[in-house]
Amino acid sequence: SIHASSFSLSNYPHELQQQQQLDGGQSREDSPVQYYCLGETIRSPQHMVQMASVEDTIQSVYTLQVSDFAFVMRSTGDWSFCQLIEREDNDAGEDVMTFCVNEVGHRKNLRPARWVKMVRSCSEGISV
């Protein structure tokens, strides 16, 4: 039998430990896929894309499509794993994103002015 104390990342094939470039030219070993449930609080800042500039952050969020997953800042200040379920223009012509923020189906609508502060794309290897 396998005991938790005998488990280590070095037991995984090298393909699962790919190098990934981070901002600032730093690199790290990737861990296996990280699984999240809707509404779950982020477990590591490395699980969301952190861009160096406001423009890059906006572009990263803008490319999200319906059914994509992202981390959204909740009113508590915590980042939660959410799914983009709708993108529609409001009466002012703004591209409003609607996220499902938990498994109960609660929603959060965000106008573009709030994307920079409140939405982050998921890093590679984040899944449901």
Summary of the structure (lengths in Angstrom):
residues: 128
radius of gyration: 16.7
end to end distance: 27.5
largest distance: 61.1
contacts: 310
relative contact order: 0.21
helix: 25%
strand: 33%
